[in-house]
Amino acid sequence: MQLLVRITTTDPAGWRAEYDGDVENRRNAGLTQLQLWQAQGDPNTVWMLFSVADRGRAEGWTQAPHSPLHATAAQVVDREHHFLETA
């Protein structure tokens, strides 16, 4: 299973610092980063792809106030996430 996440931030550098500092929380949530992208021509939109070992723990990470998906200090203004399986 994979987790695809999109966030929009008004402070990409600040968000990246928070994201980089969240490695241990992601690991504890059973997430392994597979890819991290910025939208072409729009550095405020970031996409993340993770491998998911445990959906329940991963879902907890997406909802946790300390998660970089909710990084108010980095001005996250929009977010969405989807759990995906190979079709």
Secondary structure, 3 states (H helix, E strand, C coil): CEEEEEEEECCHHHHHHHHHCCHHHHHHCCEEEEEEEEECCEEEEEEEEEEECCHHHHHHHHHCCCCHHHCCCCCEEEEEEEEECCC
